Each structure stands twice: as C-alpha cells, then as structure tokens.
Amino acid sequence: MRLFVAVATALTAASLAPALAFAVLWYSLGGKEAISILPIAFLASLLIAGAHALLLGTPAVAWLLYKRSFALRSMLVAGFVVGVGPAAIMLNPYMVASSGTSSWSDGAWKIKDGVPTLAGWIDYLQQLGYAGVLGVIGGIAFYLVYRAIKPSTSPAPGVRS
C-alpha cells in the first residue's frame, strides 16, 4: 500500500510542478493581461503534464526501478525525454507545414512555401527546450516526493538478506 501511495503522490507532484512553473512563466511573460486566462492555462498545462507523467513517466520510472537505476541523474534524463518526446513529434515543422503554405511570425518567415526556414527551426528548438525543462521539473518533483515516501526496502527483523 505504501508503494502505491508513494507513486500516486509522486505522480501528482510530477503533474503539478510543471503546471505551476508554466503558470508562473505565463504570468511573468503576460503580466496583468495574462491573469484572466491564467486559470485556463494552468488547467490545460496540468492536464498535459498529468498525461505525460501517467502515460510516459510511469513506465520510465518502472523501468528505472527495475534496472536499479532510480537516481536523480536518471530522473533528470527521463523527465527531459518525457517532456521533449511528444513535443518533438507534435511540433515538427514538417508535420505542421503543408505544401505551399507560409508562416510569418516575429518579423521572420518560419515556413516559406511549405519548407521550414532557419528561424522556424530555431523556434522549434526553443519550444523543445521549454518542453524539456518542464519535463525535468516534473522528473525532479517525482524523484523528491517518491524518495520522501518510498516504502522501506530493508528486510524484516530477523530476516537475512
């Protein structure tokens, strides 16, 4: 039962931490104008972070525990991969662009005639960086909460290991 509580609480923390970080970033970049949409942005990011933690983070943690590699460094890597993986697929400029389309943003062409430009690739890498940092925040939160609650692995009194 204690293992279940540790994993469930750590998954909750791994969902809340990146969502809170995203909400703080949203507010800091948007200022007072962002306050009206802040609850929606927080709930959307909480759902996305929760799906990442549950669908990708849980198998990653199970594999790390199975391999006896559950440590802060491995959780940083796992969190980064969990954050970046889906974003790399969903935000891929070639998947977003269709033949002959163009996109202009921030004073530069992002996609011109269906082909991503250098500015488009830089924007893509920045978005992956943000996703990776949010994944790392979730991985750290999971690691710290799980380590604080984790079940005891020591044998029962009188039992030799």
PyMOL commands that set and color helices and strands:
alter all, ss='L'
color gray80, all
select helices_A, chain A and resi 2-34+38-66+72-90+93-96+118-149
alter helices_A, ss='H'
color red, helices_A
select strands_A, chain A and resi 103-105+108-112+115-116
alter strands_A, ss='S'
color yellow, strands_A
deselect
rebuild
show_as cartoon
